[in-house]
């Protein structure tokens, strides 16, 4: 909803910029916190321009499944997802491979593949029930709000004024904490003066749904090639979802200029025949690939989340899972807070998430550096590594802990509540 009075001042404890998967998840996670929450989202949920709720597929780690379970959303999500029961990792042109199975790791599933649309259908109504939604609306600017300190002449930072544009005019929101979750190209983050570090991979990912001759049987494939790591994920209805990073010029040609037959032939040559003939491909989308990291995750009464904080290479499917662990940790920190924008609280939150971010970034970036090249020396090393993973359970479990989000301190909202109670 949006205010009909352009001059009206709305006061909230937390204002979230962005109502996509990450912003919506935080709003729902805060619904029992006692905090008043508003979400500012520029795109209607049913719009074709809403990137968070489209037909792309996301691999959810077990920590993310537990997160949605603890929010009470998993029953609405589960019918539309496909479990990952096995993962096959291989290096094209070389003999090394490893196979990870849920049974060997003592897990019901190594993860689940969910269409973003299914996640959005569960999150959107829950967000609307948990928060005041301004949509369509966009943030024009934000500035710090100060008050005189009773003990001296110094001004004390007490909140932020957030000016937004709606269909009915401009409205000002006052908040004790601004959460920035409006994507990798966040204008709100830039307005706060937070810079970013960027590693451009010189690639774009072609994303599409494919029908294959043989059933996937819950198997996910990570196929490393000199051009980039090809992910083939099990999807509902017997389809598979592909994430195919390629050099940008090649990716643009594959996404927009080739026929379906040419596309499938190239994909077949890259992936192989493990699923038999690749028979049909749906709509193809293209997404540039770069690792983008905010130089600060928290500043004056503001926190940066999701792709606005850290956008990763899609190898290993780590991006949203890392963001949901951030959401879970922030929701826990804010849940018992008398002042959600307290500087010490935000600093402690940011420091607590550094280790998880650094491990996850090193994991994804390291895989790209190790596998996406033609070096014979590195080829030998990685094939020895893949073989070792297949033969040595402790090494395999170390990889699994990172891949499933279980490395380090997992926030309580991402844990099995029954097991921890």
C-alpha positions in Angstrom: 0.0 0.0 0.0 1.0 3.6 -0.3 0.1 6.8 1.6 -2.5 9.1 0.1 -1.0 12.0 2.0 2.3 13.1 0.5 3.3 15.0 3.6 2.4 12.4 6.2 5.3 11.1 8.3 5.3 7.4 9.0 7.4 6.1 11.9 8.8 2.6 11.9 11.4 0.7 13.9 12.8 -1.0 10.7 12.4 0.1 7.0 13.5 -2.5 4.4 14.5 -1.3 1.0 13.5 -4.1 -1.4 10.7 -6.7 -1.1 12.4 -9.5 -3.1 13.4 -12.8 -1.6 15.8 -11.4 1.0 13.8 -8.3 2.1 10.6 -10.3 2.3 12.3 -13.0 4.3 13.6 -10.5 6.8 10.1 -8.9 7.2 8.6 -12.3 7.9 11.5 -13.3 10.3 10.7 -10.1 12.3 7.0 -10.6 12.6 7.0 -11.7 16.2 9.8 -9.3 17.3 7.6 -6.5 18.5 9.2 -4.2 16.0 7.2 -2.1 13.5 8.4 -2.9 10.0 7.9 -1.3 6.6 9.0 -2.6 3.1 9.6 -0.3 0.2 9.4 -2.2 -3.1 9.3 -0.6 -6.6 7.9 -3.6 -8.6 4.6 -5.3 -8.2 4.8 -9.0 -7.4 2.9 -10.0 -10.6 5.0 -7.8 -12.9 7.2 -9.5 -15.5 9.9 -7.1 -14.2 10.0 -8.6 -10.7 13.2 -10.6 -10.8 12.9 -12.2 -7.4 9.7 -14.1 -8.2 10.4 -15.3 -11.8 10.9 -18.8 -13.3 14.6 -19.0 -12.4 15.4 -21.9 -10.1 17.4 -21.6 -6.8 19.2 -24.4 -5.0 18.2 -24.2 -1.3 20.7 -25.6 1.2 19.4 -27.6 4.2 20.0 -24.5 6.3 17.6 -22.6 4.0 15.0 -25.3 4.2 15.2 -25.1 8.0 14.9 -21.3 7.8 11.7 -21.5 5.9 10.5 -24.4 8.1 11.0 -22.3 11.2 9.1 -19.4 9.6 6.2 -21.8 9.0 6.5 -21.4 5.2 7.9 -24.7 4.1 4.5 -26.5 3.8 3.6 -23.9 1.1 7.0 -24.2 -0.6 7.6 -27.9 -0.5 5.1 -29.0 -3.2 6.8 -26.9 -5.8 10.4 -28.0 -5.1 12.5 -30.9 -6.1 14.9 -32.6 -3.7 18.6 -33.1 -4.5 19.4 -36.6 -3.6 22.8 -36.8 -5.3 25.4 -34.4 -6.7 27.7 -35.5 -9.5 30.8 -33.3 -9.9 33.1 -33.8 -13.0 35.7 -32.1 -15.0 35.1 -32.2 -18.8 37.9 -33.9 -20.7 39.4 -35.4 -17.6 38.8 -38.5 -15.6 38.3 -37.1 -12.1 34.8 -37.0 -10.6 33.1 -37.4 -7.3 29.5 -38.2 -6.3 27.9 -36.9 -3.2 24.7 -38.6 -1.8 22.2 -37.6 0.8 22.2 -41.2 2.2 26.0 -41.2 2.7 25.8 -37.9 4.5 22.9 -38.9 6.7 20.6 -36.2 5.3 17.1 -36.4 3.9 18.3 -34.4 1.0 21.4 -32.5 0.0 19.2 -29.5 -0.9 16.1 -28.6 -2.8 15.7 -26.8 -6.1 12.9 -24.2 -5.9 11.5 -21.9 -8.6 11.8 -18.3 -7.4 8.1 -18.0 -8.3 7.2 -20.7 -5.7 9.3 -18.9 -3.1 7.7 -15.6 -3.9 4.2 -17.1 -3.7 4.9 -18.2 -0.1 6.8 -15.1 1.0 4.7 -12.3 -0.5 1.5 -12.8 1.5 3.5 -13.5 4.6 5.5 -10.3 4.1 2.2 -8.3 3.6 0.9 -9.7 6.9 4.1 -8.9 8.8 4.9 -5.4 7.5 3.5 -2.3 6.0 4.2 -2.5 2.3 4.8 0.5 0.1 4.5 -0.8 -3.5 5.0 0.4 -6.1 7.4 2.9 -4.4 11.0 3.8 -4.7 13.5 5.4 -2.3 14.5 8.9 -3.4 17.0 9.6 -0.6 17.8 8.9 3.0 19.5 11.1 5.6 20.5 10.7 9.2 18.2 12.1 11.9 19.9 13.6 15.0 18.7 14.8 18.4 20.5 16.9 21.0 22.1 14.8 23.8 20.8 15.8 27.3 24.2 15.5 28.8 26.2 17.7 26.4 25.9 19.8 23.3 26.7 16.9 20.9 24.0 15.6 18.6 23.0 12.0 18.8 22.1 9.9 15.8 18.6 8.5 16.5 17.3 7.3 13.1 17.0 7.9 9.4 14.5 9.9 7.3 13.7 8.0 4.2 11.9 9.8 1.4 10.0 7.7 -1.0 8.0 8.3 -4.2 4.7 6.5 -4.6 1.9 6.7 -7.2 0.2 9.3 -5.0 3.2 11.5 -4.4 6.2 11.7 -2.0 6.1 10.3 1.5 8.7 10.4 4.3 9.3 7.4 6.5 11.2 7.7 9.8 13.0 4.7 11.0 15.5 3.6 13.7 17.1 1.1 11.2 17.3 1.1 7.4 17.9 -2.3 5.9 19.2 -2.2 2.3 18.1 -5.3 0.3 17.4 -3.8 -3.1 19.9 -5.8 -5.2 23.4 -5.7 -6.5 23.0 -2.3 -8.2 21.5 -0.8 -5.1 21.0 3.0 -5.3 20.2 3.1 -1.6 23.5 1.5 -0.7 25.3 4.1 -2.9 23.4 6.9 -1.3 24.7 5.8 2.1 28.2 6.3 0.8 29.0 2.6 0.9 31.4 1.5 -1.9 31.8 -1.9 -3.4 34.7 -4.2 -4.5 34.1 -6.0 -7.7 35.6 -9.0 -9.5 34.3 -9.2 -13.0 34.5 -12.8 -14.3 34.1 -11.8 -17.9 31.1 -14.2 -18.1 27.4 -14.2 -18.2 25.2 -17.1 -17.2 22.6 -18.5 -19.6 19.7 -19.8 -17.5 16.9 -22.0 -19.0 14.7 -25.0 -18.2 15.4 -28.1 -20.3 13.5 -31.4 -20.9 15.7 -34.5 -21.2 15.1 -38.0 -22.5 15.8 -39.7 -19.1 14.5 -38.8 -15.7 16.9 -36.9 -13.4 16.2 -39.1 -10.4 17.1 -36.3 -8.0 20.6 -35.9 -9.4 22.3 -32.5 -9.7 25.3 -32.1 -11.9 28.2 -29.7 -11.6 30.2 -30.0 -14.8 33.4 -28.0 -14.9 34.7 -26.8 -18.3 37.4 -24.4 -19.4 34.6 -21.8 -20.2 32.9 -22.1 -16.8 31.1 -24.5 -14.5 27.8 -25.8 -15.9 25.1 -26.6 -13.3 22.2 -28.9 -14.2 19.7 -29.1 -11.4 16.7 -31.4 -11.0 13.4 -29.5 -11.3 9.8 -30.3 -10.9 7.9 -32.0 -13.7 10.9 -34.0 -14.8 12.7 -31.0 -16.2 16.2 -29.8 -15.4 17.2 -26.2 -14.8 20.6 -25.2 -16.2 22.9 -22.4 -15.1 25.6 -22.1 -17.8 28.3 -19.5 -17.4 30.1 -18.6 -20.6 32.3 -15.8 -21.9 29.9 -12.9 -22.2 30.0 -12.6 -26.0 29.4 -16.3 -26.4 26.6 -16.3 -23.8 24.8 -13.4 -25.5 24.9 -15.4 -28.8 23.7 -18.6 -27.1 20.9 -16.8 -25.2 19.5 -14.6 -27.9 20.7 -15.6 -31.4 20.8 -19.4 -31.7 18.0 -21.7 -32.6 16.7 -24.2 -30.0 18.3 -27.0 -32.0 21.7 -25.3 -32.0 21.5 -24.4 -28.4 20.6 -28.0 -27.4 23.4 -29.4 -29.5 26.0 -27.1 -27.9 24.6 -27.9 -24.4 24.7 -31.7 -25.2 28.3 -31.5 -26.3 29.2 -29.7 -23.1 27.2 -31.8 -20.7 27.2 -35.2 -22.3 24.6 -37.9 -22.4 24.0 -38.7 -18.7 20.3 -37.7 -19.2 20.1 -39.0 -22.7 19.1 -36.7 -25.4 18.3 -33.1 -24.4 14.9 -32.7 -26.2 13.6 -29.2 -25.6 14.5 -25.9 -24.0 12.3 -23.1 -22.6 12.9 -19.4 -22.4 16.5 -18.4 -22.1 17.7 -15.6 -19.8 21.1 -14.0 -19.4 22.7 -12.6 -16.3 26.2 -11.0 -16.1 28.5 -12.6 -13.5 30.6 -10.6 -11.1 31.5 -10.9 -7.5 30.4 -7.7 -5.8 31.0 -7.0 -2.2 30.0 -4.0 -0.1 32.9 -2.4 1.8 30.7 -2.2 4.9 27.8 -4.5 5.9 26.6 -1.9 8.5 26.9 1.8 8.9 25.0 4.6 10.7 21.7 3.0 11.5 21.8 1.0 8.3 22.5 -2.7 7.3 23.2 -4.0 3.9 21.8 -7.5 3.0 21.5 -9.9 0.1 23.1 -9.0 -3.3 23.4 -5.4 -2.1 26.0 -6.8 0.4 27.6 -9.6 -1.6 26.8 -11.0 -5.0 28.7 -14.3 -5.7 29.4 -16.4 -8.7 26.6 -19.0 -9.0 28.9 -22.0 -8.8 27.8 -24.2 -5.9 24.5 -22.2 -5.5 25.7 -20.3 -2.5 24.3 -16.8 -3.0 20.8 -16.9 -1.6 21.7 -19.4 1.1 24.4 -17.1 2.4 21.9 -14.2 2.3 19.3 -16.2 4.3 21.9 -17.0 7.0 22.5 -13.2 7.2 18.8 -12.6 7.5 18.5 -15.2 10.2 21.4 -13.7 12.2 20.1 -10.2 11.8 16.6 -11.2 12.9 18.0 -12.9 16.0 20.0 -9.8 16.8 17.0 -7.4 16.4 14.5 -9.7 18.2 15.4 -8.7 21.7 16.8 -5.2 21.0 15.4 -2.1 22.6 17.0 -0.1 19.8 17.3 -1.9 16.5 19.7 0.7 15.1 22.2 0.7 18.0 25.7 1.1 16.7 27.2 -1.7 18.9 24.4 -4.1 17.9 25.0 -3.5 14.2 28.8 -3.7 14.6 28.5 -7.0 16.4 26.1 -8.4 13.7 28.5 -7.4 10.9 31.5 -8.9 12.6 29.6 -12.1 13.3 28.8 -12.5 9.6 32.3 -11.9 8.2 33.6 -15.4 8.7 30.7 -17.0 6.8 31.0 -14.5 4.0 34.8 -15.0 3.6 34.5 -18.8 3.6 31.7 -18.7 1.1 33.4 -16.2 -1.2 36.7 -18.2 -1.1 34.8 -21.4 -1.8 33.0 -20.0 -4.9 35.8 -17.9 -6.3 38.3 -20.7 -5.6 36.2 -23.2 -7.6 36.1 -20.8 -10.6 39.8 -20.1 -10.5 40.7 -23.8 -10.1 38.4 -25.3 -12.7 37.8 -22.6 -15.4 41.1 -22.9 -17.3 43.1 -25.1 -19.6 46.2 -25.4 -17.4 47.5 -29.0 -17.5 49.1 -28.7 -14.1 45.8 -27.5 -12.5 43.9 -30.2 -14.4 46.1 -32.8 -12.7 45.6 -31.2 -9.3 41.9 -30.9 -9.6 41.4 -34.5 -10.9 43.5 -35.8 -8.0 41.3 -33.6 -5.7 38.0 -34.9 -7.2 39.2 -38.5 -6.9 40.3 -37.9 -3.3 36.9 -36.5 -2.5 35.3 -39.6 -3.9 37.6 -41.9 -1.8 38.1 -40.1 1.5 34.9 -39.5 3.5 36.4 -36.8 5.8 37.5 -34.6 2.9 34.1 -35.1 1.3 32.3 -34.1 4.5 34.4 -30.9 4.7 33.2 -30.0 1.3 29.6 -30.9 2.2 29.6 -28.7 5.3 30.4 -25.7 3.2 28.1 -26.6 0.3 25.2 -27.2 2.6 25.7 -24.1 4.7 26.7 -26.0 7.8 30.2 -24.6 8.2 30.9 -22.2 11.1 28.2 -20.9 13.5 24.8 -21.5 11.9 22.2 -19.0 13.1 19.4 -20.6 15.2 16.7 -19.8 12.6 18.7 -22.0 10.2 18.9 -24.9 12.5 16.5 -27.8 13.3 14.5 -26.3 16.1 13.4 -29.7 17.4 17.0 -31.0 17.5 18.2 -27.9 19.4 15.3 -27.6 21.8 
